[in-house]
Amino acid sequence: MKILFSFIVLIMCSYVHASPLPPLSASGNNSPHSLFVSSEQGASQFDSWKVDSGYSYNLFDKIDLYVGTRLDNSDNGENGFLSGVSYQLTNRVSLKSTLHTYSEVVDDTKSDTISAEVSSRMKLTDNIDLHATLDYQEWQQGIELGLGFRF
């Protein structure tokens, strides 16, 4: 009896047509909200790195406003919060400005520090890009030029 009942259910299910699922809400619309994660090698040591992650909101067609956090494993460990504005000039060229706040301990004294950074990136090919960064802190300034490779 169980076999006959299973067979009848199987035949009935094969004749029932399922209605198509409705499209996902994000399939036709681009959301202004996004999450980001980016990493780069630190400038102070060979085996140091920085990871920025956070939330980005698209204000205008090519301008994003973002807030996030930075994790840094270098000796000075500039872990903290960041915020900024990103501008996509073309499909290949982007500009980004960032304010980064962090706490540092010097001679057993904790102080809050703010740094400002302006960076640009130009995509040369699908896997290679050229980037430049101008970084300003209270005690140092720096310029970084580099070649990036994506794989």
QUISUL-V348092 format. One record per backbone hydrogen bond with DSSP energy under -1.0 kcal/mol. CO is the residue of the C=O (numbers start at 1). NH is the residue of the N-H. E is the energy in kcal/mol with one decimal. If there is no record, write none. Layout:
# QUISUL-V348092
co/nh/e
CO/NH/E
CO/NH/E
This chain:
# QUISUL-V348092
co/nh/e
1/5/-2.4
2/6/-2.5
3/7/-2.2
4/8/-2.2
5/9/-2.3
6/10/-2.2
7/11/-2.2
8/12/-2.4
9/13/-2.4
10/14/-1.5
12/16/-1.0
24/27/-1.2
32/58/-2.5
34/56/-3.3
36/54/-2.0
38/52/-3.0
40/50/-2.9
48/42/-1.7
49/73/-1.8
50/40/-2.2
51/71/-2.5
52/38/-3.0
53/69/-2.9
54/36/-2.2
55/67/-2.2
56/34/-2.0
57/65/-2.9
62/88/-2.3
63/59/-1.7
63/60/-1.4
64/86/-2.8
65/57/-3.1
66/84/-2.2
67/55/-2.4
68/82/-2.2
69/53/-2.1
70/80/-1.8
71/51/-2.6
77/79/-2.1
80/70/-2.9
81/101/-2.8
82/68/-2.5
83/99/-3.2
84/66/-2.4
85/97/-2.7
86/64/-2.7
87/95/-3.0
92/123/-3.0
93/90/-1.7
94/121/-2.3
95/87/-3.4
96/119/-3.1
97/85/-1.7
98/117/-2.3
99/83/-2.2
100/115/-2.7
101/81/-1.4
102/113/-3.3
104/111/-2.7
106/109/-1.1
109/106/-2.5
111/104/-2.7
113/102/-2.2
115/100/-2.7
116/136/-3.1
117/98/-2.9
118/134/-3.0
119/96/-2.8
120/132/-2.1
121/94/-2.4
122/130/-2.9
127/150/-2.9
128/124/-1.9
128/125/-2.1
129/148/-3.6
130/122/-3.1
131/146/-2.5
132/120/-2.7
133/144/-2.7
134/118/-2.5
135/142/-2.7
136/116/-2.5
140/137/-2.9
142/135/-3.1
144/133/-2.7
146/131/-2.4
148/129/-2.3
